[in-house]
């Protein structure tokens, strides 16, 4: 089966300033470009690039196939148009298969309907904006230079991804444009070959590629025609997460003739090892996921990125920490592998985490500083706000508004939900052409059976100049993301604004006694939504991000352990996509997607952990996690306390002051994490001690999973040497101890603490000098002052004489005995 190649993604050119009404259009056509051509055409051998190779432009194989592609481009144009009526500017043969041409809009319309043409898009000139989280996190100026620049950031660190596979032809994973990758002797993973072409999925950047599906096959859930019995990504999710952590630097994000910026992974020189265990329709099975993790650890990955977790606390095992998934990850950490796992998307409600254990870095999702907004201006002068990642209609013109339910071809089509604007054949093109099409945002969009991408395609097919989607009713917490489209379009998310638009439309649309429209008199124009607005109120905790408190068993009893651990960007993240990916209906067939989830936050931390591992190769997973946590920030870019999105009964969404149950220790600061000053270290025996001192955990169950006898010298689970302190049931006074290790030069630290009034806090000693490489212990005393039936929040702050600042959150829930 021939797969869609990356060749269908569009490339932006500078706008061509010519005479008349001719414009520059970018056309993509069927057939594989040189970089991904695997053979199949008589007389032309394969040219696809394999491991560590650049395209050999001097090769006769490459040049003959290039001539073949260009000849097909010229033949297509020559058959359609008279010589002299068009000007071909470029033939794209290496990375995409297509061409740029200067033609009239009428000729462009002819091209759109020509056999073999995939897309025809008008180009326009815009200001570039880097996409954007590496800049938001300070990586290019603060972190990458210390590792030798972006072209060395993450060098020889292997990140394993247990996800839905990878699309190896994507430029984010290409090896041919980078300095050649040498071997990684420590990594011994294997590369599966494409079952059709027999070519390896690895290329030097991708060093391992395997898939795990035995459980899925046994359950009857696996469909090889869409799930692919190979590491190939059949979903999009795996390619997206891999490029966030380790995608190449400076890859243009191009869609619909617009460049949205340049994408980069957190550690652009890190290697990628793929362990596919998630699939398009059914997700995955723990048996397959555990097998993938086991293999990854055996193969020698340094970091594991897991955008996967149980749907709920495991019912089969009494303890959340000892389900097979977390127990396997304990073995991974024992082997020295740092594990970043998505916290879950069940927010904003408490106890919704799906990542529980202290040996895992559980990552919450933040909104960064980009907001994509747009507006609709009505003929009466009113401006209605909305979202829409689209170009504007012509600046000096207004257009007639036409509602889908007023232009039905036949009343019998009502059974197809025609107001969703998903099927152009249901609507009257003659009444829509040249106008703005009004559609309704129904529940079908929420469940994914309708998409904004399809609305845009419908409007375009019917000749509309743009479209408006109205949200007429809304449940609290409904999340609306901007979707990039090539046609002017806007989603009116506010119900009151939608009502105002509908009222205006009804007033300006006269009807006869049967209700049929006499004439469409309403006017409007759509603004430019392509440029983001940058907000200083970022970051904020995303509405969907799972919240603490952490739980220790299936009865939802609270654990003496803070989760999530840390906050990282996870909302509206641009990253690689596979053209056959269906995880997001708005990005089917695209090369990039902008999606949200703690799935996107976890690989940010995995990539940053790779940068720390590169600088400090002998640090333990706990040390890396400590460095990330103790240097994080609880302030936004304006210097105010972090806020969290929250729902209420009276309004869809509001902002409240965030707590550690929302963000853990705070939002990641990669620059500071490279030089934390002190670390809170822990190892396998410490984690077993945590299990052994946690009440209600069966010691036989612990031995079953850890093969280690219990040791209770830790006393209480809150004494586990984590960079946070949590006591879920504080009675009178409890003293907690922590040990810090100096990973910098000798330094004197002054230790202070603060806490909300219901709990008193003291630290001892108030100051200490620690030599390089030495460890020192301090204690924190917490005393109940008043019983409030809620957690009190505070922190311990250690300020060093050389400028290091080490902060750990403190949480305690005071009770009477």
N, C-alpha and C positions, 0 to 999 in steps of 0.2 A: 504494500500500500504506500503510495507516494504521499509524504507529509508536506504540509505547507511550510515553506522555508521562511527565514527572516526576510526574504526578498520582498514581502508585501508591506514592509514598513516604509514610510515615506521619508524622504530627506528634504530638508529646507534649503532653498537657495535664496540669494538676495533677489529682491523684487527687480524685475526687468522693466526698465523705463523705455518704452518704445512709442511709436506713433499709433494713432487710431485707437481702436478698442481692443487690440490684441493684448494678451497677458501671458505670463509664464505659468505653465501647468507642469506638474510632475506626474508622470504616468508610470504605473508599475504593471508588468505583464506576467503571464504565466511562464513557468520555467525557472530553474535554479540558477543563481549566479555562480561565478567561479568558485567562491569560497565554500559553497555547500553542494556543488554538483557531484553526485556520487555515481554518475554513469546512467546508461539506459537509452541514450540516443545513438543510433547507428553512426559509426564513423568518428565518434567523439568519446575519448576515454575520460574517466573521472578526474576532476581537478581539486576535489575537496582537500582542505588543509588538515594535516594530522599533527601529531605531537611536535611542538617546538619548531614548526616550520613557518617561514613567511611564504607568501605567494611568490612563486618563482615566475616573474613576468617574462623572463627570457625563455621559459620552457615552451616548446612547440605545442605541447598539450594545452597549456593555458592560452597561448596566443591564438590557436586555431579555434578553441571554444569561444574566446572573446570575439573573434571575427564572426563566428556563427551567431552570437547574440546580437551584435551590432547590425548584422545583415537583416536579422528578423525585425529589429526596430525600424530600420530604413524601409523594409518591404511593407510593413504595416502602414507607415505614414504615406508611402508612395501609392499604395492601393486606395487609400481613403481620400487623399487631397492632391490637388494639382501642384506641380512644381512651382515654387515662388510664392505660394500662399501660406507657407509655414517655414519656421526656422528651428531646426533641431539644435539645441545648445549642448547637450551632453548625452552620451550613452552610459548608463550605469551597468557595469558588467561584473565588478568584483564583489561588492558587498550586497547589492540588490540588483535585481533584473528590471531595468526600466530606463526611462529617458526623461529629459527636460526639454520642453518644446514651447516656442512662442507662437501662439495661435489665437484665433478669435473664440469667444464663448460658444458660438455656434459650432465651430470645429471641435471644441472640447466636448460638447454634447454628443457629437458624432462618435468621437473616440470612446466615450463612456459606454456606448452600446455596441462597440466592435467586439467580435469574438476574440477571446484570449486576453482582453484587457481586464485587469483586476481593479484598478482605481485610477481616477483622474482628479487631481486636487489642484485648486488655484493656490498659488504662492502669495505670501505677503510679508513685508519686512517688519520686524519687531525687535525690541531690545532684548538681549539675552539675559536670563536670570538663572544663576546656577541652582541646580536642584540638589538639595539645599541643606540637608541635615549635616553633612560634613562641616560646612561653614558655621551653621548654628551651634555645633558642638566645639568649634575652634580647632578642628583637626589640621587643616592646611597650614596654619600659622603656629599652633602651639604644640602639636604632637608629631606630625609627619617629619618636620625638619630634624627632630632629635633622633629619628631612625634612619636618616639619610634621604629624606624627601619621600614624596608619594611613590616613587619608583622603587623604594626599599621598604615601605611600610608594611610590616607583616611578613617579611622575607623568610621563607622556609618554615613558617608555621602552618600546620595542616588543620583546617577546620572541617569537622565532619557534620554533615547535614542529614538528619533523619526527617525526611519530608516527602514530597511527591515527585522527586526526581529533578532532572535538569534539562534545559534545552541547550545543548552544547554549542550550537551554531551562533548563539547570541554574542554580539560584540563585547558584552560585559564579561564574558568568559573566554574570549579569544586569547590565544598565546602569540599569534603571529605579529602583532603590532608592538609587543613588549620586548624588553631584553630577554634573551632566551632563558628559560627556567632550567636550572640544573637538576640532577636527581635529588631526591630526599631519602637518604639511606635509611632513616629511622622508620619511614612509612612503608609498609609491605602489603597494602591493599591491592586488590586486583581490579582490572577494568573489563567489564563485560563489553561484548561487541554488539553492534546493531544486528538483530537477527536477519534483517533483509539485506543490508549492504555488507555485513561482516566487518565493518570498520569499528575501531575502538571509540568509546565515548571519552577517552582521556586525551589531553593535548599538552601536558606540562603544567598548565594552570589548573585544570581538573586532573587530579592524580589518582583518583579512585572512583569507580562507578559500579554499584551493585544494586540489585533489587530483591525485595523480600515479599513474597506473596503466598506462601504455602497455606497459611491460615485463611487468607481471603479466598483462595481457590477451594479449600476444603469446605468453607461456609457457603460456597456457591455464589459468592458476591463478585468474583473477578470476571471481567469481560475483556478478553485480550484485544478486541478490536478498538476499544477506547481507553483501556487501562494500560496497555502495552506491557508485554512481558520482557521488559528491559528497563534500564535507568531513565529512559526518555520521559520527560515531564508531560503528563497528559492532563494537567490541571492548571498550571501557572504558578501555583503557590510556592513550589520548591525553587523554581528559577528566581522568583521574587526575593525570597529570604536569602538565598545564596549570594545574590548580587548586592544586597544590603550590607552583608558582613564583609564580603571579599571580592565584589565586582571590580572590574578595571576602572581606573580613574579617567574622568573626562569624557564619558560616552554621551554623545548628544541624545537627548530625549525628544524625539520628533514624532508628532502625530498631526494628521490633517493639515500638513503644510506649515505647521508652527513648531518652533523649537522652544520647549518649556524649560530648558536649562541643560546642564551636563551632570550626569549621574556618576557617583563613585561609591564604592564600598568603604567601610570604615578602615579596613586593612587591605588596600588594593593589590598588594603583592602577595598576600597569603594564598596558600593552595586550597583547593576545594576537593573534598572527598564526599561523594554522593552515596547515600544509603536510602534508597527509595522504599518506603513502607506505607505511604499514604496514597490514596487513589481517588479518582474523580468524584464518584457518586456516593460511596459509602464511608469515606474516611480511611480508617485502618483498623487493624486488630492488634491488641497488645502483644500477642504472641509474635507477630511479625516485627513490631516495633522493638521489642526486647531483643529479638534475634539481630536486628540491625545495630542496636547499641552494642551488643556483645561483640559483633564482628568489628565494629568501628574501634572499640577499645583494643581488641586483639591486633588490628592493623596498625595501631600506633598514632591515632589522631591526637592532637594537642588540646583541641577545644571541641566540644559538642554543642551544636545549636539545635534546640528542640522547640519548634513551634507546634508542639503536639502535647496533649495530656489527656487524662481520663475525663469523660463527660461529667462525672460527679465523683464524690468520694467513693472509693472502692467498697462495695458491700461484702465481697467475699472474704476480705481480711479485715479484722476488727480495727487495726491501726492504719492510719493514712500513711505513715512513714514506712510501713512494711508491706505495701502492695508490691507485686512483682516488678512493676515499673520503677518505683523509687529504690527498691532494693538492688536492682540492676545498676542504677545510677550510683548507688553507694559503692559498688564494685568499681565503677568507672573512676570515681574520685580516688579510690584507693590506688588505682593505677596511675594517678597523677593527671587525670583529664579534668579540665574545667568544664562545668556544665551550665549553660544558660538555657532556661526554660521559660516559655510564655506563662504568665500568671493566670491567664484565662480571660474570657470576654463576657463574664456574667455580671459585670458592674451595672449600675452603681450600688448594688445591694451588698450588705455585709455577708461575710463567710462564703464568698463565691469563688475562692481560689481553687485552682486545680493543680497547684504546685506547692508542696507542703514541706519538704525536708530541708534540714539545715545544710546538707552537703550540696544543695542545688542553689544557683543564683536565680531567684524567681523575679521576673521582670514585668513591671507594670508599664502601661502605655500613656505617653504624654502627647498633647497637641503642641506642635512647634509654632513658630511665629508667622506662618503663612496663612492668610485667609483669602479665599477666592470668592468675590462678591460681584453681583451684576445688578442691573436695574432695567425696568420696563417703563418707558414714558408713554402715557396715554394721550389721546388727542385733546383731552380737557386740561392738559398740563400737569396732571398728577404723576408723581414718580413712585413706583412700587418696587421695593427691594426684593431681591432673590439671589439665587446662585446660578452660575452658568459659566463654565470654562469654554467660552466661545467668542468668536469675533462679533463685532457689532453689525447691525444693518447699516446701510449708507447713512452717513452722519447727517446729511441735510434733507433726508426724506422720511416721511411717515408712510406706513403701509396699512392696508385694510386688515382688520381682524376677522377671522373666519373660524367659527367653532366646529369641531369635528362632527358633533351631533346634528349640525344644520346642513351638512354636505354629504350625507349618506347616499349611496347609490340606490339603496333599497331598504325599506324599513325592516325587512327580514334579517338584515345583518346584525341586528341588536344583540343576538345571541353570542356574537364574537367579541363583545366589549370594544366596539369601534372607537369609543372616546379615548381609549388607551393609545391610539394611533400606532399600532403595531403592524397593521396590514393595509398597505396602500390601495389594494384592489377593492377595499370596501368604501372608499371615499371618492368624491367627484373631483377629478384633476382640474377640470375647466373652471371650477369655482375657487380652487385653492391656488392655482398658479399665480405667482407674483404677490401673494398675500402672506400674512402671518397666521399660521395654523394654531388654534387653541385646543389643547388636549387636557384630559383629566388624569391626575395621579391617583390610581386606584390601588387596592390591596395587591393587585398582580405585580406591581413594582416592588412591594415589600418582600414578597415570597420569591421573586426572581423570574416569574414567567413573563414579565414585561420589563423592558429596559429603555433607558434614555437614549442609548445608542440606536435602538430600533426606531424610536420616535424621530430622531434626526434623519435616519435613512428613509423613513416614510415621507417626511416633509420634503426631503430632497427629491425623491422619486416623483412626487406630485408637483414639483416646481415651486414650492413655497420658498419665500425669502428667509423664513425663520419659523420658530415654533415657541410656544409658551405652554408649560405644564403647570396646572393649578392644583394645589393641595387643598381640598375642600373640607376634609376632616382629618384630625390628627390625634393620635394617642400620646400621652406623655412619654418622653424619652425616644420618640422616633428620630432616627438619625438620617440626615440628608447630606450626601457627599457630592461635591461638584464633579461633573463628568466631562472630559474633553470631547468636544464635537466640532466638526468642520463647518457646520451651518450655524448662523446666529440662533441662539436658544437660551432660554432661562427657565428655571424652576422656581415658582413662587411658593415658598415653604410656609409662610405665615398665613394662617387661615383667614384672618381679617383682610389681608391684602388680596387674597384670592377672591373673597366676597366683593371687595371693591371693584376688582376687574370684571367679575361676572355682572355686577349691577350696572357698570358702565356699558358693557357689551349689550345687555338687555335693553337699556334705554336707547342705545344708538342703532338698534337692529329692529326696524319695523316689521311686523308680521300681519298676515291676513287672518281671517276669522278661524281658519283651521290650524293656525300656529306656524304656517310655512313662512319662511323669510321672504319679504318683498325685496329688500336690498340690504347690503352690509355697509353701514356708515361709520362704524367704530374704527378708530385709527390708533396706531402705536408704533414705537420703534424700540429696538433692543440695544442696550449699551455693550461696551467692550468688557468682557469678563476674563480676558487672558492674563492680565497682570495681577499678581497677588498683592495684597496689602499686608505689610509687615507690622506685627503687633508687639509692643514691649511687655504686654501682660503674659507672654509665653515664658516658660512652658506652663501648661495647665494639665491636670489629670483628666484623661479622656473619660467620657461618660461610660463607655463600655468596659473600661479596664476593671478587672476583678478586684475586690476589696477584701481586707482582713476583717476581723481577726482570723488567724490561722486556726485550724482544727486538728485534733490529734486522733479522732476516731469517727466512725460513721454516725455516732450520736451527736455529732457537731459540738463536742466538748472542746473548749478553747485550749490551745497549746501555749506553753511558756516559750514561745519562739515567734519573733516578728516575721511576717510575710505580708506583702511582697518585700523583696530586699532593696530594689532600686527601680527608678523610673527612667525610661528612655523614649525617644520619639517613636510613635506608633500610629499616628493619624495622618492620613493623606500622604503616604510615602510613595514617591515615584521610584520604581525599580523595574528590573527586567521582567519580561513576560514571554510566554511561548505562544506562537500564533495559533496553536490548537488548544490553548488553555480555556477552560470554561468556568473556572472558579468564580469569575466575575462576568456576568453577561454583557456589561458595558465595554469590555475589553476583548471580546472574542475577535481573533484575527489580528490583534495588535502586537507590537514588539515591546511595548512598555505598558505598565498599569500603575495607577495611583490608588492604593487601597489602604485600609486601616485595620488595626487589630494588635493585640499583644504579640501575635505572630510576627509582626513587623518590628516590635520593640526588642524581642529576644536576640535577633541577629545583630542589632546594633551593639548590644553588650558582648556578644560572641566576638565580633570584629575588634572592639576596643580591648577585650581581654587578650586577643592575639597580639596587639601592639604592646601590651604590658609583658606578655610572655616573651616577646622578641627582646625587650630590654632587660628583662629579669628571667632568664631561661630556667633558673633553678627554683623559682618560687612555686609553692604548693598551690593547688586550687583555692584553698582557704585564704592564702595570702593575697592572691589576685582579687578575690571577692572582697576582702577587707579593704584593699586599696581603692576599689571602686566605691565602696559604701562610705568609708570615713571621709572621703574628699568630695562627696556629692553636695549639692546645694539645696536648701529649702526655700530659696528666694527666686523670684522670677527676674527677668532682665531689667525690670524697672526698680528692683530692690525691695519689692513687697513680698510678703509670705505667699507661697504657692497656693493656688486655688484649685478646686476640683469641681468638675461638672457634676451636677446632681439633679435628680428629678423631684418634682413636688406635685401635689394633686391640683394645685391652682394653675400651674404653668408647665410648659413642656420641659424647660431646662433652666436651671439657675446655677450660679457659682457660689460655692461655700469655701470657707477656709479649709484647706486640706490637712490631713493628719497622717502619721506614719502608716495607718491602715490603708491609705490611698497610695502613698509614694514610697513606703519603706524608709530608707535612710535619706532619700532625696533624689534629685535629678542628676544623672551622671555628668561628671566634669572630667573628660579624658586627660586634659593637660595636667591637672592636679593629681590624677590617679597614677601617673607615671612616677611621681615622687611623693609618696604619702607620708614619709617620715617614720611612722610607726605602723605595724600591722598586728592584727589579732589572728594568730595562727591556730590551726586545729588540724587533726588528722583522723585516721580511721578509728583508732582506739577511743578518741574523744567522742566521735559520733556514736559508737557503741555504748559508751558511758551515758550519753544523752538518752538513748533508748532505754537503758537499764534503770535510769532514775525517773523516767516518765511513768507516773502512776497509771495503772490499768493495762500496761503492756505485759503480755505473758512472756516470761523469760525463756520458755521453750520456743516460742515464736521467734524471738530474737536470735536464739542459737540456730534455729532452722535456716534463717536467712543469712546470718553473718558467720556461722560456724565458729563462733567465739563465745567463751563463757562470760557471764555477766560480771561486771565490776562496778560497784556503786560508790566508789571513793569520791566521785563528783558531787555526791550529796543530793543536789537538786538539778533538774534539767536547765534551770535558768543560769547555772554556773558553766554551761558550755561556753567556750571562749569565742563567742560571736561578737561582731561589732555592733551589737544592739543588746538591750536588756528588756525583757518582757516578763512580767509576773501577772498571770491571769487571775490569781486568787491570793491577794496580799492580806495577811492578818497581822495586826500589830506591826512588828518590825522584821524585815528580812535583809540580810547582808549578802551581797553578790560579789564575787571576785572576778577580775579579768587580768590577763597577762598580755603585755605589749612587748613587741620586739622591735628594736631600732634598726631600720634598714638604710639609714643615712649616717652622717657623721655624729659624733657625740653632741648631745643637745639636752638642755634643761627645759622641762615642760612644767607649766603651771596648770593645775587641774581645777576647773570650776564646774558647778552643776546648777541646774535650775529645774523647777518642776511646778506644775499647776498646784494651787493651794491645798487641794484635798490630800496630797501626799507630800511629806517632808523628805528631802534628799540631802545626804552628806557624802563627801568623798574623802578618802584617806589613802595616801598622804596628799596634802594640798599641792605638793611640787616634788619633782624627782629628776635627777640627772641620769641619763642612760647613755652608756658608751656604745659605740658602733658595734652592731651585732649582738648586743646584750639584751636580756629580757628583764622586765620588772613587773611586779604585781601591784594592783591597787584594788581597793574595795569600795563598793557603793552601798550605802545604807538607806533603805526606803521604809518610811513609817507612816501608817494610816493616821491622818488627822481628822478626816470626816468621811463618812460613807455616802457616796454620791450615786452608787449603782451604775457607774460608767468609768471608763478608763481615764486616768490622768496622764498627760503627755509632758515630756521634758527632754533634757539632753545632758550629756557629759561632754565638756569641751576641754581639749588639751592643747594649749598654745605653746609652741616651741620657741626657744631663743633664736633659732635660725630661720624662723618664719613659717614652719609647718603648723598646720591646724588640723587636728584630728577630732572629729565629732561623732558621737554615737547616740542614737535615739534611746529614750527610756520610756517604758509604758508600764503602768501598774493599775490594777483594778482593786481598790480597797474594799474589804469586807469585815463585818463583825464575825467572830468565830461562830 
